[in-house]
């Protein structure tokens, strides 16, 4: 696309990536039309972070992303780093804070409301003369010579450029769908199989009976390992299985049939702690000792699965080192085998998407169809939990909008 001639640009999807792209394209003097079938813009922004929006991560980098092409995200993230978006937030005097700064998570949240981020982006769109049309479904898209024709409410409109920024099918109750993939396939693009990501895991049989009785109980700083990765964060028991940040993180790497290994106390050697306590406090009850490290409710439910019921509440002096070893391994090498996930309805993002090998990583233009662009979640780039997916939206939107 020519950088000197004002163009008529259509962007489908008024989410994080679409709004950012519209702003940058509008700043260049293009006539930008931003469409969304929702009644309000930025719905995922609004609900994120418990309504406070985890809008970026200070430590965001290529290693925080999953893609069939691990190099694709490097240039966009370097051209528009987290510091650039933080500068915009600061210009608008939006107060924000880092979650658990002592752990250097890098996760930034609004002090007040995620609506502040949406209002900021809408103000930027207004300044760039972006025309936003909501509650507007797109009927069809066709390529006609140099133009791309979009059927909007039964009428054809020609555009010089079309940006697909409508995300993936995660959180369908908000209207999310596979529309972007359908358009990509229509124009010959390959789709890396989409899957729910950053999603709670579900279980059956004994594990489910155990977890549902503990629903609502959480454990801090749990280490979980898959065959390819590991994460350390908080764990939450649910009526269907396991959730919490550590589970959401590993879910993006977990494959059906795979067993995960959980260390509920990664900061200590429980075997050593048990032996030392037995030596110094031989009359302390086992449950009382373990409850100083883990929630009492968890210990009460988990111990009967490991130790003979008759010796559940014996003194530490009554247990052999062999028993301690069994107990320590059950807590620090707990093996779990999920039967699935809670699917797109609970997934924060979608893994997979439009194959990045068919997209220019500077402009985000299709290598197959001139004037067609793909940005944000619809592309096969998926971030870790903690603001990385928003940063990808800002970066891909910025790079695309500034290059159209």
C-alpha positions in Angstrom: 0.0 0.0 0.0 1.1 3.5 -0.8 2.1 5.5 2.3 1.4 8.8 0.6 -2.1 8.5 -0.7 -5.1 8.6 1.7 -6.9 5.3 1.6 -10.3 4.0 2.5 -9.6 1.4 5.2 -12.1 -1.0 6.9 -11.2 -2.7 10.1 -13.4 -5.5 11.4 -13.2 -5.9 15.2 -13.3 -3.0 17.7 -11.2 -4.8 20.3 -7.7 -4.0 21.5 -5.9 -4.7 18.2 -8.6 -3.1 16.0 -8.8 0.1 18.0 -5.0 0.5 18.0 -4.8 -0.2 14.3 -7.6 2.4 13.6 -5.8 5.0 15.6 -2.5 4.6 13.7 -4.1 4.4 10.3 -6.2 7.4 11.1 -3.2 9.4 12.1 -1.8 8.9 8.6 -4.8 10.6 7.1 -6.6 7.4 5.9 -10.4 7.3 6.0 -10.8 4.6 8.6 -14.1 2.7 9.2 -14.1 0.4 12.3 -16.9 -2.2 12.4 -18.0 -4.5 15.2 -21.1 -6.7 15.7 -21.1 -5.9 19.4 -23.0 -3.1 21.0 -20.0 -1.7 22.7 -16.3 -1.5 21.7 -13.5 -3.2 23.7 -15.6 -5.8 25.5 -12.6 -8.0 26.3 -10.8 -5.0 27.6 -13.7 -4.2 29.8 -14.0 -7.6 31.5 -10.2 -8.3 31.7 -8.4 -8.3 35.0 -11.6 -8.4 37.0 -12.7 -5.2 35.5 -9.3 -3.4 36.0 -7.6 -4.6 32.8 -4.2 -6.2 32.9 -3.3 -3.9 30.0 0.4 -5.0 29.5 3.4 -6.6 31.1 6.6 -4.7 31.7 8.7 -7.8 30.9 6.9 -8.8 27.7 9.1 -10.4 25.1 9.1 -13.1 22.4 9.6 -15.9 24.9 6.2 -15.1 26.3 4.4 -16.3 23.2 3.5 -19.5 21.5 3.4 -19.8 17.7 4.3 -22.2 14.9 6.7 -19.5 13.8 8.5 -18.3 17.0 10.3 -15.5 15.2 7.2 -13.8 13.8 6.4 -11.7 17.0 10.0 -10.4 17.5 9.9 -7.4 15.2 6.4 -6.1 16.2 7.2 -6.4 19.9 10.4 -4.5 19.5 8.8 -1.8 17.3 6.0 -1.3 19.8 7.2 -2.5 23.3 5.2 -2.4 26.5 6.9 0.9 27.4 5.2 2.6 24.4 1.7 1.7 25.6 2.6 2.6 29.2 3.6 6.0 27.9 0.1 6.5 26.4 -1.5 5.4 29.6 0.6 7.9 31.6 -0.2 10.7 29.2 -3.9 10.1 30.0 -3.0 10.1 33.7 -4.5 6.7 34.2 -3.4 5.4 37.6 -2.1 1.9 37.5 -0.1 -0.6 39.6 1.9 -3.8 39.3 0.5 -7.0 40.6 2.7 -8.6 43.3 5.7 -6.2 42.6 7.8 -8.2 45.1 7.7 -11.1 42.7 8.4 -8.8 39.7 5.4 -10.1 37.7 5.4 -7.1 35.5 1.6 -7.3 35.3 0.1 -3.8 35.1 -3.5 -3.1 36.1 -5.6 0.1 36.3 -6.2 1.2 39.8 -9.8 2.0 39.1 -11.5 0.6 36.0 -10.7 -1.0 32.6 -13.1 1.5 31.1 -10.3 4.1 31.4 -8.3 2.2 28.8 -11.3 1.9 26.5 -12.0 5.7 26.9 -8.4 6.5 26.1 -8.5 4.4 22.9 -11.8 6.0 21.9 -10.4 9.4 22.5 -7.4 8.6 20.3 -9.8 7.3 17.6 -11.8 10.5 17.7 -8.7 12.6 17.4 -7.7 10.5 14.3 -11.2 10.9 12.8 -12.0 7.2 12.9 -15.6 6.3 12.1 -16.8 3.6 14.5 -19.9 1.6 13.6 -21.2 -0.9 16.2 -23.9 -3.5 16.2 -23.1 -4.1 12.5 -22.6 -7.6 11.2 -20.6 -8.2 8.0 -22.4 -10.3 5.5 -19.7 -11.1 3.0 -16.2 -10.0 1.7 -15.0 -10.3 -1.9 -11.9 -9.1 -3.8 -12.6 -7.0 -6.8 -9.4 -5.9 -8.6 -7.6 -3.4 -6.5 -10.5 -3.1 -4.1 -12.0 -5.3 -1.4 -15.8 -5.2 -1.3 -17.6 -5.6 2.0 -21.3 -6.3 2.2 -22.5 -4.3 5.2 -26.2 -4.5 6.1 -27.0 -5.6 2.5 -25.0 -2.9 0.7 -21.6 -3.2 -0.9 -18.8 -0.9 0.1 -15.4 -0.8 -1.6 -12.2 -0.4 0.5 -8.6 -0.1 -0.4 -7.5 -2.1 2.6 -9.3 -4.5 5.0 -8.0 -5.4 8.4 -9.3 -8.5 10.1 -9.1 -7.9 13.9 -12.0 -9.9 15.2 -10.1 -12.3 17.4 -10.8 -16.0 18.0 -13.7 -18.0 19.4 -12.8 -17.6 23.1 -15.5 -16.3 25.4 -18.5 -16.9 22.9 -21.0 -15.2 25.3 -19.4 -11.9 24.3 -20.1 -12.7 20.6 -16.7 -14.2 19.8 -16.6 -16.5 16.8 -14.5 -18.0 14.1 -15.4 -15.3 11.6 -11.8 -14.3 11.1 -10.7 -17.8 10.3 -13.6 -18.1 7.7 -12.4 -15.0 5.9 -8.8 -16.2 6.0 -9.8 -19.6 4.5 -11.9 -17.9 1.9 -8.8 -16.2 0.6 -6.6 -19.3 0.7 -4.9 -18.9 4.1 -3.9 -21.9 6.2 -5.2 -22.0 9.7 -3.2 -23.5 12.5 -5.8 -25.6 14.4 -7.5 -23.3 17.0 -7.7 -24.5 20.6 -8.9 -23.0 23.9 -5.9 -21.5 25.8 -5.4 -20.0 29.2 -8.3 -22.2 30.3 -9.2 -24.2 33.4 -8.6 -28.0 33.3 -11.2 -30.6 34.0 -11.0 -34.1 35.5 -13.0 -37.3 36.1 -13.2 -40.0 38.6 -11.2 -39.8 41.8 -9.5 -36.5 41.1 -12.8 -34.7 40.3 -14.3 -36.1 43.6 -11.3 -34.7 45.4 -11.2 -31.3 43.7 -14.9 -30.5 43.8 -14.9 -31.0 47.6 -12.2 -28.3 47.8 -13.9 -25.9 45.3 -12.8 -22.3 46.2 -9.6 -23.4 48.0 -6.4 -21.9 46.7 -2.7 -22.6 47.2 0.0 -20.0 46.6 3.1 -20.5 44.5 2.6 -24.0 43.1 5.0 -25.4 40.5 3.5 -27.4 37.6 5.3 -29.2 34.9 4.3 -30.5 31.5 6.5 -32.3 29.0 7.6 -29.1 27.4 7.2 -26.3 30.1 6.7 -25.4 33.7 5.2 -22.5 35.6 5.1 -21.3 39.2 1.9 -19.5 40.3 -1.3 -19.8 42.3 -3.6 -22.9 42.1 -7.4 -22.9 42.6 -9.6 -25.9 43.1 -13.0 -25.8 41.2 -16.1 -27.9 41.1 -14.9 -29.2 37.7 -11.2 -29.5 38.3 -8.3 -27.0 38.6 -7.8 -23.4 37.7 -5.9 -20.4 38.9 -3.0 -18.7 37.1 -0.6 -21.7 37.2 -3.2 -23.9 35.5 -4.2 -21.3 32.9 -0.5 -21.0 32.0 0.2 -24.7 31.6 -3.1 -25.3 29.7 -1.6 -23.6 26.6 1.0 -26.4 26.5 -1.0 -29.3 27.8 -1.9 -32.0 25.2 -4.8 -34.5 25.6 -3.8 -37.6 27.4 -0.7 -36.0 29.0 0.0 -36.2 32.7 1.1 -33.1 34.6 3.3 -33.1 37.7 2.5 -30.7 40.5 4.8 -29.5 43.3 2.5 -27.9 46.0 5.5 -26.8 48.0 8.3 -25.9 45.6 10.2 -23.6 48.0 11.2 -26.3 50.5 12.3 -29.9 50.7 9.4 -31.4 52.5 11.2 -34.7 53.3 13.9 -32.7 55.2 11.3 -30.5 56.9 9.4 -33.6 58.2 12.6 -35.2 59.5 13.8 -32.1 61.2 10.4 -31.5 62.8 10.2 -35.1 64.0 13.6 -34.5 65.7 12.7 -31.2 67.3 8.9 -31.5 67.9 8.2 -35.3 67.9 4.8 -34.8 69.6 3.3 -32.4 67.0 0.4 -33.9 65.0 1.0 -34.6 61.3 -2.1 -32.6 60.2 -1.1 -29.6 62.3 2.4 -29.6 61.0 1.3 -29.8 57.3 -1.4 -27.2 57.9 1.4 -24.7 58.6 2.4 -25.1 54.9 -0.9 -25.8 53.1 -4.6 -25.0 53.7 -6.1 -27.1 56.5 -9.1 -27.9 54.2 -6.7 -29.3 51.6 -4.7 -31.4 54.1 -7.9 -32.8 55.6 -9.0 -34.0 52.2 -5.7 -35.1 50.8 -4.1 -37.0 53.6 -6.7 -39.8 53.6 -5.7 -40.5 50.0 -2.0 -41.0 51.0 -1.9 -42.4 54.6 -3.8 -45.1 56.3 -6.9 -43.7 58.0 -5.9 -45.1 61.4 -2.7 -43.1 61.5 -4.0 -39.8 60.0 -3.5 -37.8 63.1 -0.6 -39.4 64.8 2.4 -37.6 66.2 5.4 -37.1 63.8 7.4 -39.4 66.0 5.0 -42.3 65.0 6.0 -42.1 61.3 8.9 -43.7 59.6 11.2 -42.0 57.1 9.6 -44.4 54.5 6.2 -43.0 55.3 7.6 -39.4 55.2 9.0 -40.1 51.7 5.6 -41.3 50.4 4.0 -38.2 51.9 6.6 -35.8 50.5 6.3 -37.3 47.0 2.5 -37.2 47.1 2.7 -33.4 47.8 5.8 -32.5 45.8 5.3 -34.9 42.9 1.5 -35.0 42.6 0.6 -36.5 39.2 -2.6 -35.4 37.6 -4.2 -36.3 34.3 -6.8 -33.9 33.0 -9.6 -35.3 30.8 -10.0 -31.9 29.0 -10.5 -28.2 29.5 -13.5 -26.0 30.1 -13.4 -25.0 26.5 -13.8 -21.7 24.7 -16.5 -20.5 27.1 -13.9 -20.1 29.9 -10.7 -19.7 27.7 -9.2 -16.3 27.9 -7.6 -16.6 24.4 -7.4 -18.9 21.5 -4.3 -20.9 20.6 -3.5 -21.2 16.9 -5.0 -19.0 14.1 -4.0 -17.7 10.7 -0.6 -19.1 9.7 2.0 -16.3 10.2 4.2 -17.7 7.4 1.6 -16.2 5.1 1.6 -12.8 6.7 4.2 -10.0 6.4 5.5 -9.4 10.0 6.2 -5.7 9.3 2.9 -4.7 7.7 0.7 -7.7 8.7 -0.5 -7.8 5.1 -1.4 -11.1 3.6 1.2 -12.5 1.3 -1.6 -14.1 -0.8 -4.1 -11.2 -1.2 -3.0 -7.5 -1.5 -4.9 -5.1 0.8 -5.9 -7.8 3.2 -4.4 -7.7 6.8 -4.6 -9.9 9.9 -3.8 -8.7 13.5 -4.3 -9.6 17.1 -5.7 -12.9 18.4 -6.9 -14.1 15.0 -3.2 -14.6 14.1 -1.2 -17.7 15.3 0.5 -15.8 18.1 -0.7 -16.6 21.7 0.7 -15.0 24.8 1.2 -16.2 28.3 -1.1 -15.0 31.1 -0.3 -11.6 32.6 -0.9 -8.9 30.0 1.1 -10.4 27.1 -1.9 -10.9 24.9 -2.9 -7.3 25.2 0.6 -6.2 24.4 0.5 -8.4 21.2 -2.8 -6.6 20.3 -1.2 -3.2 20.8 1.9 -4.1 18.9 0.3 -5.8 16.0 -2.3 -3.1 15.7 0.3 -0.3 15.9 2.6 -1.9 13.3 -0.2 -2.7 10.9 -1.9 0.7 11.2 1.3 2.6 10.8 2.3 0.6 7.6 -1.0 0.8 5.7 
